[in-house]
Structure formats: structure tokens, C-alpha cells
Amino acid sequence: MPTTTVSKWGTGQGVHIPKQAMEDARIKVGDTCTIEARPGVVIFRFDQGKHRRVKCEDVTFEELFGSWEGSRDNVSDPWEGAEPHGAERELWE
């Protein structure tokens, strides 16, 4: 387990988090967290549930389904002809 030392950073204090620990915890510079402190223990809770930007490649329909050899005879679109209602109506109208 890596160790670090509390250091003075400007008018506050801080600790250096090793790169491997950041990767293991799946956190990055700029992420926000809440801090819980008890005598001898500090817990940083990072907001994993928040939306993060994800780098995605553009993929065409043909690239995704070009090798499909199955039939679409018994497949129907459940939204075909459906009118939006409730929350959907608010979003799409």
C-alpha cells in the first residue's frame, strides 16, 4: 500500500495521491468529492454516479449490424405509430 505525507500547500494542507491509486479508484484531476473526517481517518467520496464525458468512436449502422444475417420478419417497432404522452410529450413537443 502506498504512503504519502501531509504537506503545506499555500495557506492549506494537502496530500499527493499517487497515479496508480487514482487509476485504481477511477478518479481523475478535476473530479469533486465530499470529505468525511474522524480522528485519525479521512474519507474522500467521489461522485461516481455523476455523468462524465466519455470518448466514443463514431460507428455507422452498417458497421454495427452489417454482418447480421438473421431475419426481421417477426420484428416490429414498438414505437411505430405511438403518440407521445406524459413526460415524452413534454420532451418531444
C-alpha positions as CSV (number, residue, x, y, z in Angstrom):
1,M,0.0,0.0,0.0
2,P,1.5,3.4,-1.0
3,T,2.1,6.1,1.6
4,T,2.2,9.8,1.4
5,T,2.8,12.8,3.6
6,V,0.6,15.7,4.5
7,S,2.3,18.8,3.2
8,K,1.7,22.6,3.3
9,W,0.1,23.8,0.1
10,G,-0.2,27.6,0.1
11,T,-2.4,28.5,3.1
12,G,-3.8,25.0,3.4
13,Q,-2.6,21.4,3.6
14,G,-2.7,18.6,1.1
15,V,-1.6,15.1,0.1
16,H,-0.2,13.8,-3.1
17,I,-2.3,10.9,-4.5
18,P,-0.1,8.5,-6.5
19,K,-1.1,8.0,-10.1
20,Q,-1.8,4.2,-9.6
21,A,-4.1,5.0,-6.7
22,M,-6.0,7.5,-8.9
23,E,-6.4,4.8,-11.6
24,D,-7.4,2.1,-9.1
25,A,-10.1,4.4,-7.7
26,R,-11.1,5.6,-11.2
27,I,-10.8,9.2,-10.3
28,K,-9.1,12.0,-12.2
29,V,-7.9,15.6,-11.7
30,G,-11.0,17.8,-11.6
31,D,-13.4,15.3,-10.0
32,T,-15.3,16.5,-7.0
33,C,-15.7,14.7,-3.7
34,T,-17.1,15.0,-0.2
35,I,-14.9,14.7,2.8
36,E,-15.7,12.8,5.9
37,A,-13.3,13.2,8.8
38,R,-13.0,11.4,12.1
39,P,-10.0,11.3,14.5
40,G,-7.2,9.6,12.5
41,V,-9.4,8.9,9.5
42,V,-10.3,11.0,6.4
43,I,-12.6,9.5,3.7
44,F,-12.9,11.1,0.3
45,R,-16.1,10.1,-1.5
46,F,-16.0,10.8,-5.2
47,D,-19.3,11.3,-7.1
48,Q,-19.1,8.2,-9.3
49,G,-22.8,8.5,-10.2
50,K,-22.4,11.8,-11.9
51,H,-22.3,12.0,-15.7
52,R,-18.9,12.1,-17.1
53,R,-17.8,12.7,-20.6
54,V,-16.9,9.5,-22.4
55,K,-14.8,9.4,-25.5
56,C,-16.8,7.4,-28.1
57,E,-15.9,6.4,-31.6
58,D,-18.4,7.3,-34.4
59,V,-19.9,4.0,-35.6
60,T,-22.3,3.6,-38.6
61,F,-25.3,1.4,-38.6
62,E,-23.7,-0.7,-41.2
63,E,-20.6,-1.2,-39.0
64,L,-22.7,-2.3,-36.1
65,F,-25.2,-4.6,-38.0
66,G,-23.6,-5.2,-41.3
67,S,-22.8,-8.8,-40.5
68,W,-26.4,-9.6,-39.3
69,E,-27.8,-12.5,-41.3
70,G,-30.9,-13.0,-39.3
71,S,-34.5,-12.3,-40.3
72,R,-36.5,-9.2,-39.4
73,D,-39.8,-10.9,-40.4
74,N,-41.1,-11.2,-36.8
75,V,-39.6,-7.9,-35.5
76,S,-41.8,-4.8,-35.1
77,D,-41.0,-1.4,-33.9
78,P,-42.9,-0.9,-30.6
79,W,-42.9,2.9,-31.1
80,E,-44.2,2.8,-34.6
81,G,-47.4,4.9,-34.7
82,A,-47.3,5.6,-31.0
83,E,-48.3,9.0,-29.8
84,P,-46.0,10.6,-27.1
85,H,-47.7,11.0,-23.7
86,G,-46.7,12.2,-20.3
87,A,-43.0,13.1,-19.9
88,E,-42.4,12.0,-23.5
89,R,-44.9,14.6,-24.8
90,E,-43.1,17.4,-22.7
91,L,-39.7,16.4,-24.1
92,W,-40.7,16.0,-27.8
93,E,-43.2,18.7,-28.3
